[in-house]
Amino acid sequence: HNFSDSVIVFDEAQTLPAELTKTTLKAVNALCSLFRSTVVFSTATQPEFSCIDGLEWNPCEIVSSKKFLFSETKRTTLNMELSKTLSFEDIAERMSELDSVCCIVNKKAHSYELFNLLKDIVPDGCYHISTDMCVEHRKNTLYEIHKRLENREPCRVVSTSCIEAGVDLDFENMFRALAPLEAIVQSAGRCNRNG
């Protein structure tokens, strides 16, 4: 009864456990058709639920003009530099010139190398994040980063992909080593989050 006439939001809808997806979506259908609820699936990578056997799934878009939606919510511009290979020295130099920047690389060894180069150029406000850190250390470092960004203090971060999703950081600039498109999109999600 608490869900009747409510708006229910599934954030990161792509993370629904596979074994519960069909049952969950049937319950969602019932909430919408019988209890006048509105259910919103929020995700950057919307799963294709309509291909599930035995499930009637006919969602409707809540924004009629997608063109308008994309123009109004555009927060980032992607610039792919594929014609040349940038050295870690080049990237560290570029990052040192920016006050709010993060670079996500694909390997822990690369993150250490780039971080050390950056810290040699700009010792203050530089941070490193990777899964080599214990959870508590990573959590404390993320807290420090968040506070610096919130206070608009210089903050330069080198990380592995561990901060691509589920981390509420908002950098003005983002660098991303070449990766699959979904990783690039997730990285962009840490840039200019607040418009």
Accessible surface in RSA format (square Angstrom, percent):
REM  Atomic radii and reference values for relative SASA: ProtOr
REM  Chains: A
REM  Algorithm: Lee & Richards
REM  Probe-radius: 1.40
REM  Slices: 20
REM RES _ NUM      All-atoms   Total-Side   Main-Chain    Non-polar    All polar
REM                ABS   REL    ABS   REL    ABS   REL    ABS   REL    ABS   REL
RES HIS A   1   186.97 102.2 135.55  94.2  51.42 131.5 101.80 104.9  85.17  99.1
RES ASN A   2   116.88  80.6  93.24  90.1  23.64  56.9  30.96  74.5  85.92  83.0
RES PHE A   3   114.53  57.3 114.53  70.9   0.00   0.0 114.53  69.4   0.00   0.0
RES SER A   4    32.48  27.4  20.37  27.2  12.10  27.9  13.70  29.2  18.77  26.3
RES ASP A   5    94.18  66.0  62.40  62.1  31.78  75.1  31.92  75.1  62.25  62.1
RES SER A   6    32.76  27.7  24.75  33.0   8.01  18.4  17.66  37.6  15.10  21.2
RES VAL A   7   105.70  69.6  78.30  70.9  27.40  66.0  78.30  68.0  27.40  74.3
RES ILE A   8    26.52  15.1  23.81  17.7   2.71   6.5  26.52  19.1   0.00   0.0
RES VAL A   9    89.80  59.1  61.34  55.5  28.46  68.6  61.34  53.3  28.46  77.2
RES PHE A  10    48.99  24.5  44.31  27.4   4.68  12.2  48.99  29.7   0.00   0.0
RES ASP A  11   101.26  70.9  80.86  80.5  20.40  48.2  29.26  68.9  72.00  71.8
RES GLU A  12    77.24  44.3  76.37  57.8   0.87   2.1  33.46  64.7  43.78  35.7
RES ALA A  13     2.62   2.4   0.00   0.0   2.62   6.0   2.23   3.1   0.39   1.0
RES GLN A  14    63.99  35.8  39.20  28.7  24.79  59.0  25.59  54.5  38.40  29.1
RES THR A  15    93.98  66.8  70.77  71.7  23.21  55.3  59.25  79.6  34.73  52.5
RES LEU A  16    36.78  20.5  22.04  15.8  14.75  37.1  23.68  16.6  13.11  35.3
RES PRO A  17    59.45  43.3  49.30  44.9  10.15  36.9  59.45  49.1   0.00   0.0
RES ALA A  18    91.46  84.1  66.53 102.7  24.93  56.7  70.81  99.7  20.65  54.7
RES GLU A  19   143.02  82.1 108.11  81.8  34.91  83.1  68.11 131.7  74.91  61.2
RES LEU A  20    93.34  52.0  93.34  66.8   0.00   0.0  93.34  65.6   0.00   0.0
RES THR A  21    13.25   9.4  13.25  13.4   0.00   0.0   9.06  12.2   4.19   6.3
RES LYS A  22    80.27  39.2  79.22  48.6   1.04   2.5  43.28  39.0  36.98  39.4
RES THR A  23    94.86  67.5  91.67  92.9   3.19   7.6  63.73  85.6  31.13  47.1
RES THR A  24    31.18  22.2  26.97  27.3   4.21  10.0  17.66  23.7  13.52  20.4
RES LEU A  25     0.00   0.0   0.00   0.0   0.00   0.0   0.00   0.0   0.00   0.0
RES LYS A  26   104.50  51.0  97.72  60.0   6.78  16.1  54.80  49.3  49.70  52.9
RES ALA A  27    52.58  48.3  44.03  68.0   8.55  19.4  51.29  72.2   1.29   3.4
RES VAL A  28     5.48   3.6   5.48   5.0   0.00   0.0   5.48   4.8   0.00   0.0
RES ASN A  29    49.32  34.0  46.89  45.3   2.43   5.9  23.35  56.2  25.97  25.1
RES ALA A  30    35.88  33.0  32.11  49.6   3.77   8.6  35.48  50.0   0.40   1.1
RES LEU A  31    38.76  21.6  38.76  27.7   0.00   0.0  38.76  27.2   0.00   0.0
RES CYS A  32    53.01  40.1  39.31  43.8  13.70  32.2  23.78  60.3  29.23  31.5
RES SER A  33    89.01  75.2  52.32  69.8  36.69  84.5  51.21 109.0  37.81  53.0
RES LEU A  34   122.11  68.0 102.36  73.2  19.75  49.6 105.09  73.8  17.02  45.8
RES PHE A  35    89.01  44.5  89.01  55.1   0.00   0.0  89.01  54.0   0.00   0.0
RES ARG A  36   154.80  65.0 134.49  68.6  20.30  48.3  77.53 106.0  77.27  46.8
RES SER A  37     8.19   6.9   0.00   0.0   8.19  18.9   0.00   0.0   8.19  11.5
RES THR A  38    65.77  46.8  62.18  63.0   3.59   8.6  33.64  45.2  32.13  48.6
RES VAL A  39    25.10  16.5   2.37   2.1  22.73  54.8   2.37   2.1  22.73  61.6
RES VAL A  40    37.65  24.8  35.02  31.7   2.63   6.3  37.65  32.7   0.00   0.0
RES PHE A  41    38.38  19.2  16.03   9.9  22.35  58.2  16.03   9.7  22.35  64.0
RES SER A  42    44.82  37.9  39.17  52.3   5.65  13.0  15.68  33.4  29.13  40.8
RES THR A  43    35.68  25.4   0.78   0.8  34.90  83.2   8.21  11.0  27.46  41.5
RES ALA A  44    75.04  69.0  31.60  48.8  43.44  98.8  42.38  59.7  32.66  86.5
RES THR A  45    62.58  44.5  52.05  52.8  10.53  25.1  53.68  72.1   8.89  13.4
RES GLN A  46    98.99  55.4  70.46  51.5  28.54  67.9  54.68 116.4  44.31  33.6
RES PRO A  47    39.38  28.7  23.66  21.6  15.72  57.1  34.67  28.6   4.71  29.3
RES GLU A  48   119.80  68.8 105.40  79.7  14.40  34.3  51.13  98.9  68.66  56.1
RES PHE A  49    11.03   5.5   8.86   5.5   2.17   5.6   9.11   5.5   1.92   5.5
RES SER A  50    62.70  53.0  40.42  53.9  22.28  51.3  27.57  58.7  35.13  49.2
RES CYS A  51    96.49  73.0  67.24  75.0  29.25  68.7  43.13 109.3  53.36  57.5
RES ILE A  52    45.35  25.8  37.33  27.8   8.02  19.3  42.06  30.3   3.28   8.9
RES ASP A  53   125.31  87.8 115.35 114.8   9.96  23.6  40.37  95.0  84.93  84.7
RES GLY A  54    63.43  78.2   0.00   N/A  63.43  78.2  38.63 106.0  24.80  55.5
RES LEU A  55    18.48  10.3   0.71   0.5  17.77  44.7   1.85   1.3  16.62  44.7
RES GLU A  56   135.71  77.9 120.73  91.3  14.98  35.7  49.09  95.0  86.61  70.7
RES TRP A  57    29.05  11.7  17.25   8.3  11.80  27.7  12.66   6.8  16.39  26.6
RES ASN A  58   122.36  84.4  89.37  86.4  32.99  79.4  37.94  91.3  84.42  81.6
RES PRO A  59    94.74  69.0  59.49  54.2  35.24 128.1  71.97  59.4  22.76 141.5
RES CYS A  60   107.80  81.5  86.04  96.0  21.76  51.1  40.08 101.6  67.72  73.0
RES GLU A  61   122.92  70.6  95.77  72.5  27.15  64.6  35.71  69.1  87.21  71.2
RES ILE A  62   127.69  72.7  90.92  67.7  36.77  88.6  97.29  70.1  30.40  82.5
RES VAL A  63    49.41  32.5  45.09  40.8   4.31  10.4  48.07  41.8   1.34   3.6
RES SER A  64   119.62 101.1  79.85 106.6  39.77  91.6  56.57 120.5  63.05  88.3
RES SER A  65    50.75  42.9  44.07  58.8   6.67  15.4  37.14  79.1  13.60  19.1
RES LYS A  66   107.91  52.6 103.94  63.8   3.97   9.5  60.49  54.4  47.42  50.5
RES LYS A  67   179.17  87.4 168.69 103.5  10.48  25.0 117.86 106.1  61.31  65.3
RES PHE A  68   118.65  59.4 113.50  70.3   5.15  13.4 118.17  71.6   0.48   1.4
RES LEU A  69    62.88  35.0  62.82  44.9   0.06   0.2  62.88  44.2   0.00   0.0
RES PHE A  70   135.63  67.9 131.68  81.6   3.95  10.3 132.24  80.2   3.38   9.7
RES SER A  71    77.70  65.7  50.00  66.7  27.70  63.8  48.79 103.9  28.91  40.5
RES GLU A  72   115.90  66.5  84.76  64.1  31.14  74.1  14.50  28.0 101.40  82.8
RES THR A  73    77.26  54.9  62.16  63.0  15.10  36.0  57.86  77.7  19.40  29.3
RES LYS A  74   138.54  67.6 104.80  64.3  33.73  80.3  87.05  78.4  51.48  54.8
RES ARG A  75    89.72  37.7  71.10  36.2  18.62  44.3  26.25  35.9  63.47  38.5
RES THR A  76    42.35  30.1  30.24  30.7  12.11  28.9  14.96  20.1  27.39  41.4
RES THR A  77   115.31  82.0  87.06  88.3  28.25  67.3  63.23  84.9  52.08  78.7
RES LEU A  78   110.08  61.3  80.35  57.5  29.73  74.7  83.06  58.3  27.03  72.7
RES ASN A  79   113.01  77.9  88.64  85.7  24.36  58.7  30.17  72.6  82.84  80.1
RES MET A  80    89.49  46.3  61.19  40.5  28.30  67.4  56.54  48.1  32.95  43.7
RES GLU A  81    64.06  36.8  40.98  31.0  23.08  55.0  29.29  56.7  34.77  28.4
RES LEU A  82   120.31  67.0  87.50  62.6  32.81  82.5  90.45  63.5  29.85  80.3
RES SER A  83   115.14  97.3  71.55  95.5  43.59 100.4  57.56 122.6  57.58  80.7
RES LYS A  84   119.87  58.5 104.59  64.2  15.28  36.4  69.23  62.3  50.64  53.9
RES THR A  85   134.96  96.0 105.23 106.7  29.72  70.8  73.18  98.3  61.77  93.4
RES LEU A  86    42.76  23.8  25.69  18.4  17.07  42.9  25.69  18.0  17.07  45.9
RES SER A  87    46.24  39.1  36.60  48.8   9.64  22.2  41.19  87.7   5.04   7.1
RES PHE A  88    41.24  20.6  38.23  23.7   3.01   7.8  38.23  23.2   3.01   8.6
RES GLU A  89   100.85  57.9  96.02  72.6   4.83  11.5  53.33 103.2  47.52  38.8
RES ASP A  90    65.75  46.1  61.44  61.2   4.31  10.2  11.34  26.7  54.41  54.3
RES ILE A  91    23.69  13.5  23.69  17.6   0.00   0.0  23.69  17.1   0.00   0.0
RES ALA A  92     0.16   0.2   0.16   0.3   0.00   0.0   0.16   0.2   0.00   0.0
RES GLU A  93    85.92  49.3  85.92  65.0   0.00   0.0  37.13  71.8  48.78  39.8
RES ARG A  94    76.10  32.0  74.46  38.0   1.64   3.9  30.23  41.3  45.88  27.8
RES MET A  95     0.00   0.0   0.00   0.0   0.00   0.0   0.00   0.0   0.00   0.0
RES SER A  96    17.16  14.5   5.13   6.8  12.03  27.7   1.36   2.9  15.80  22.1
RES GLU A  97   128.81  74.0  92.35  69.9  36.46  86.8  43.61  84.4  85.20  69.6
RES LEU A  98    52.95  29.5  51.26  36.7   1.69   4.3  52.95  37.2   0.00   0.0
RES ASP A  99    90.50  63.4  83.75  83.4   6.75  16.0  22.76  53.6  67.74  67.6
RES SER A 100    11.18   9.4  10.73  14.3   0.45   1.0   9.59  20.4   1.59   2.2
RES VAL A 101     0.00   0.0   0.00   0.0   0.00   0.0   0.00   0.0   0.00   0.0
RES CYS A 102     0.00   0.0   0.00   0.0   0.00   0.0   0.00   0.0   0.00   0.0
RES CYS A 103     2.72   2.1   2.72   3.0   0.00   0.0   0.00   0.0   2.72   2.9
RES ILE A 104     0.00   0.0   0.00   0.0   0.00   0.0   0.00   0.0   0.00   0.0
RES VAL A 105     4.51   3.0   4.48   4.1   0.03   0.1   4.48   3.9   0.03   0.1
RES ASN A 106    82.07  56.6  50.97  49.3  31.09  74.9  25.87  62.3  56.19  54.3
RES LYS A 107   124.91  60.9 120.83  74.1   4.08   9.7  71.86  64.7  53.05  56.5
RES LYS A 108    87.53  42.7  82.80  50.8   4.72  11.2  45.45  40.9  42.07  44.8
RES ALA A 109    70.19  64.5  57.70  89.0  12.49  28.4  63.11  88.9   7.08  18.7
RES HIS A 110    62.49  34.2  62.49  43.4   0.00   0.0  33.04  34.0  29.45  34.3
RES SER A 111     0.00   0.0   0.00   0.0   0.00   0.0   0.00   0.0   0.00   0.0
RES TYR A 112    85.55  39.9  85.51  48.7   0.04   0.1  72.35  54.4  13.20  16.3
RES GLU A 113    85.90  49.3  78.76  59.6   7.14  17.0  31.78  61.5  54.12  44.2
RES LEU A 114     0.00   0.0   0.00   0.0   0.00   0.0   0.00   0.0   0.00   0.0
RES PHE A 115    31.99  16.0  31.99  19.8   0.00   0.0  31.99  19.4   0.00   0.0
RES ASN A 116    84.95  58.6  83.55  80.7   1.39   3.4  25.14  60.5  59.81  57.8
RES LEU A 117    47.20  26.3  46.01  32.9   1.18   3.0  46.16  32.4   1.04   2.8
RES LEU A 118     0.00   0.0   0.00   0.0   0.00   0.0   0.00   0.0   0.00   0.0
RES LYS A 119    80.77  39.4  77.72  47.7   3.05   7.3  57.10  51.4  23.67  25.2
RES ASP A 120   119.91  84.0  88.36  87.9  31.55  74.6  28.79  67.8  91.12  90.9
RES ILE A 121    76.81  43.7  49.18  36.6  27.63  66.6  55.05  39.6  21.76  59.0
RES VAL A 122    30.36  20.0  29.43  26.6   0.93   2.2  30.36  26.4   0.00   0.0
RES PRO A 123    90.02  65.6  84.84  77.3   5.18  18.8  85.06  70.2   4.96  30.8
RES ASP A 124    93.77  65.7  88.74  88.3   5.03  11.9  39.57  93.1  54.21  54.1
RES GLY A 125     7.59   9.4   0.00   N/A   7.59   9.4   1.19   3.3   6.40  14.3
RES CYS A 126    10.40   7.9   0.00   0.0  10.40  24.5   0.00   0.0  10.40  11.2
RES TYR A 127    32.27  15.1  30.11  17.1   2.16   5.6  20.33  15.3  11.95  14.7
RES HIS A 128    21.02  11.5  15.39  10.7   5.64  14.4   7.33   7.6  13.69  15.9
RES ILE A 129     0.01   0.0   0.01   0.0   0.00   0.0   0.01   0.0   0.00   0.0
RES SER A 130     0.00   0.0   0.00   0.0   0.00   0.0   0.00   0.0   0.00   0.0
RES THR A 131    75.64  53.8  56.03  56.8  19.61  46.7  47.99  64.5  27.65  41.8
RES ASP A 132    80.49  56.4  45.49  45.3  35.00  82.8  16.99  40.0  63.49  63.3
RES MET A 133    23.19  12.0  13.21   8.7   9.98  23.8  18.59  15.8   4.60   6.1
RES CYS A 134    83.88  63.5  68.42  76.3  15.46  36.3  49.66 125.8  34.22  36.9
RES VAL A 135   106.12  69.8 102.97  93.2   3.16   7.6 102.97  89.5   3.16   8.6
RES GLU A 136    99.98  57.4  97.74  73.9   2.24   5.3  48.46  93.7  51.52  42.1
RES HIS A 137    96.60  52.8  93.26  64.8   3.34   8.5  61.83  63.7  34.77  40.5
RES ARG A 138    51.39  21.6  51.39  26.2   0.00   0.0   3.83   5.2  47.57  28.8
RES LYS A 139   129.00  62.9 123.68  75.9   5.32  12.7  77.32  69.6  51.68  55.0
RES ASN A 140    73.40  50.6  71.36  69.0   2.03   4.9  18.91  45.5  54.49  52.7
RES THR A 141    11.71   8.3  11.53  11.7   0.18   0.4   5.73   7.7   5.98   9.0
RES LEU A 142    37.36  20.8  36.16  25.9   1.20   3.0  36.53  25.7   0.83   2.2
RES TYR A 143   136.33  63.6 130.84  74.4   5.49  14.3 103.69  77.9  32.64  40.2
RES GLU A 144    87.29  50.1  84.02  63.6   3.26   7.8  29.77  57.6  57.52  47.0
RES ILE A 145     0.00   0.0   0.00   0.0   0.00   0.0   0.00   0.0   0.00   0.0
RES HIS A 146    67.92  37.1  67.69  47.1   0.23   0.6  47.12  48.6  20.80  24.2
RES LYS A 147    76.04  37.1  76.04  46.7   0.00   0.0  38.86  35.0  37.19  39.6
RES ARG A 148    37.89  15.9  37.89  19.3   0.00   0.0   8.99  12.3  28.90  17.5
RES LEU A 149    23.41  13.0  12.26   8.8  11.15  28.0  13.45   9.4   9.96  26.8
RES GLU A 150   102.36  58.8  71.86  54.4  30.50  72.6  41.47  80.2  60.88  49.7
RES ASN A 151    90.09  62.1  64.49  62.3  25.60  61.6  18.21  43.8  71.88  69.5
RES ARG A 152   189.45  79.5 155.46  79.2  34.00  80.9  69.31  94.7 120.15  72.8
RES GLU A 153    67.77  38.9  62.77  47.5   5.00  11.9  23.88  46.2  43.88  35.8
RES PRO A 154    51.95  37.9  51.87  47.3   0.09   0.3  51.87  42.8   0.09   0.5
RES CYS A 155     0.00   0.0   0.00   0.0   0.00   0.0   0.00   0.0   0.00   0.0
RES ARG A 156    13.37   5.6  13.37   6.8   0.00   0.0   0.00   0.0  13.37   8.1
RES VAL A 157     0.02   0.0   0.02   0.0   0.00   0.0   0.02   0.0   0.00   0.0
RES VAL A 158     0.00   0.0   0.00   0.0   0.00   0.0   0.00   0.0   0.00   0.0
RES SER A 159     0.00   0.0   0.00   0.0   0.00   0.0   0.00   0.0   0.00   0.0
RES THR A 160    11.31   8.0  11.31  11.5   0.00   0.0  10.24  13.8   1.07   1.6
RES SER A 161    57.06  48.2  48.87  65.2   8.19  18.9  12.78  27.2  44.28  62.0
RES CYS A 162    41.03  31.0  11.16  12.4  29.87  70.2  23.21  58.8  17.82  19.2
RES ILE A 163     1.06   0.6   1.06   0.8   0.00   0.0   1.06   0.8   0.00   0.0
RES GLU A 164    17.08   9.8  17.08  12.9   0.00   0.0   4.27   8.3  12.81  10.5
RES ALA A 165    57.16  52.6  41.18  63.6  15.97  36.3  41.49  58.4  15.66  41.5
RES GLY A 166    79.19  97.7   0.00   N/A  79.19  97.7  43.33 118.9  35.85  80.3
RES VAL A 167    23.99  15.8  20.48  18.5   3.50   8.4  22.89  19.9   1.09   3.0
RES ASP A 168    96.68  67.7  84.47  84.1  12.21  28.9  33.08  77.9  63.60  63.4
RES LEU A 169     3.96   2.2   2.83   2.0   1.13   2.8   3.96   2.8   0.00   0.0
RES ASP A 170    41.25  28.9  29.75  29.6  11.51  27.2  14.62  34.4  26.63  26.6
RES PHE A 171     0.47   0.2   0.00   0.0   0.47   1.2   0.43   0.3   0.05   0.1
RES GLU A 172   100.02  57.4  80.24  60.7  19.78  47.1  37.89  73.3  62.13  50.7
RES ASN A 173    46.79  32.3  43.77  42.3   3.02   7.3   7.98  19.2  38.81  37.5
RES MET A 174    40.48  21.0  10.19   6.7  30.29  72.1  10.19   8.7  30.29  40.1
RES PHE A 175    40.73  20.4  37.70  23.4   3.03   7.9  40.73  24.7   0.00   0.0
RES ARG A 176    48.37  20.3  15.76   8.0  32.61  77.6  11.05  15.1  37.32  22.6
RES ALA A 177    33.94  31.2  21.26  32.8  12.68  28.8  32.89  46.3   1.05   2.8
RES LEU A 178   121.18  67.5 103.37  74.0  17.81  44.8 106.30  74.7  14.87  40.0
RES ALA A 179    18.68  17.2   1.74   2.7  16.94  38.5  10.74  15.1   7.94  21.0
RES PRO A 180    87.78  64.0  75.22  68.6  12.56  45.7  87.08  71.9   0.70   4.3
RES LEU A 181   121.84  67.9 113.17  81.0   8.67  21.8 113.89  80.0   7.95  21.4
RES GLU A 182   105.51  60.6 100.73  76.2   4.77  11.4  48.31  93.4  57.20  46.7
RES ALA A 183    13.45  12.4  11.17  17.2   2.28   5.2  13.45  18.9   0.00   0.0
RES ILE A 184    17.16   9.8  16.48  12.3   0.68   1.6  16.48  11.9   0.68   1.8
RES VAL A 185    67.32  44.3  62.29  56.4   5.03  12.1  64.01  55.6   3.31   9.0
RES GLN A 186    39.71  22.2  37.99  27.8   1.71   4.1  14.13  30.1  25.57  19.4
RES SER A 187     1.28   1.1   1.28   1.7   0.00   0.0   1.28   2.7   0.00   0.0
RES ALA A 188    29.42  27.1  26.27  40.5   3.15   7.2  29.01  40.8   0.42   1.1
RES GLY A 189    17.97  22.2   0.00   N/A  17.97  22.2  17.04  46.8   0.93   2.1
RES ARG A 190    13.12   5.5  13.12   6.7   0.00   0.0   0.00   0.0  13.12   7.9
RES CYS A 191    13.15   9.9  13.15  14.7   0.00   0.0   1.11   2.8  12.04  13.0
RES ASN A 192    48.74  33.6  46.00  44.4   2.74   6.6  11.02  26.5  37.72  36.5
RES ARG A 193    86.23  36.2  65.54  33.4  20.69  49.3  10.09  13.8  76.13  46.1
RES ASN A 194   131.96  91.0  95.76  92.5  36.20  87.2  37.75  90.9  94.21  91.1
RES GLY A 195    79.35  97.9   0.00   N/A  79.35  97.9  32.57  89.4  46.78 104.8
END  Absolute sums over single chains surface
CHAIN  1 A    12471.4      10024.0       2447.4       7082.7       5388.7
END  Absolute sums over all chains
TOTAL         12471.4      10024.0       2447.4       7082.7       5388.7
